[in-house]
Amino acid sequence: MSQLANQVAVVTGAGRGIGRAIALKFAAEGADVFCISRTAENSEKVAQEVRATGRKAWGLAWMLLMARQ
């Protein structure tokens, strides 16, 4: 059994590149994954890839903006 079995991972930047690869690796290791990126479209696309591995996944769009001081 994997160390990540039945755990939940939160991956920011999951919509593409390294974040996508991390989300898919966590899923392959048994974790359910919250896929977070700046666009809902990219997040959901990766979440669908995670679901295809048999794990649960949620795609969320989130952009953090900081006020200038």
C-alpha positions as CSV (number, residue, x, y, z in Angstrom):
1,M,0.0,0.0,0.0
2,S,1.3,3.5,-0.9
3,Q,2.0,6.1,1.7
4,L,-0.5,8.3,-0.1
5,A,-3.4,5.8,-0.2
6,N,-6.6,7.4,1.0
7,Q,-5.0,10.8,1.5
8,V,-6.0,14.1,-0.1
9,A,-3.5,16.2,-2.0
10,V,-4.0,19.9,-2.8
11,V,-1.9,20.9,-5.9
12,T,-1.7,24.5,-6.9
13,G,-0.6,25.3,-10.4
14,A,-2.1,21.9,-11.4
15,G,-3.5,23.2,-14.7
16,R,-0.3,22.5,-16.7
17,G,3.4,21.7,-16.5
18,I,5.0,20.6,-13.3
19,G,1.8,21.1,-11.3
20,R,-0.1,18.8,-13.6
21,A,2.7,16.1,-13.4
22,I,2.6,16.4,-9.6
23,A,-1.2,16.0,-9.5
24,L,-1.1,12.9,-11.7
25,K,1.8,11.4,-9.7
26,F,-0.1,11.9,-6.4
27,A,-3.1,10.1,-8.0
28,A,-0.9,7.3,-9.2
29,E,0.3,6.9,-5.7
30,G,-3.3,6.6,-4.3
31,A,-4.2,10.1,-3.3
32,D,-7.4,12.0,-4.2
33,V,-6.5,15.4,-5.6
34,F,-7.8,19.0,-5.5
35,C,-6.4,20.5,-8.8
36,I,-6.1,24.2,-8.5
37,S,-5.0,26.7,-11.2
38,R,-5.9,30.1,-12.5
39,T,-8.5,28.8,-15.0
40,A,-11.4,26.4,-14.3
41,E,-10.9,24.9,-17.8
42,N,-7.3,23.7,-17.1
43,S,-8.1,22.6,-13.5
44,E,-11.0,20.5,-14.7
45,K,-9.1,19.0,-17.5
46,V,-6.4,17.7,-15.1
47,A,-9.1,16.6,-12.6
48,Q,-10.6,14.5,-15.4
49,E,-7.2,12.9,-16.0
50,V,-6.9,12.1,-12.3
51,R,-10.4,10.6,-12.3
52,A,-9.3,8.4,-15.2
53,T,-6.8,6.8,-12.8
54,G,-9.7,5.8,-10.5
55,R,-9.1,8.5,-7.9
56,K,-11.4,11.3,-6.8
57,A,-10.5,14.8,-8.1
58,W,-11.9,18.3,-8.0
59,G,-10.9,21.1,-10.4
60,L,-10.9,24.6,-9.0
61,A,-10.0,28.0,-10.3
62,W,-8.3,30.4,-7.9
63,M,-6.2,33.5,-8.4
64,L,-4.6,35.3,-5.5
65,L,-4.0,38.9,-5.9
66,M,-2.1,41.1,-3.5
67,A,-2.8,44.7,-3.0
68,R,0.1,47.1,-3.6
69,Q,1.3,48.9,-0.6
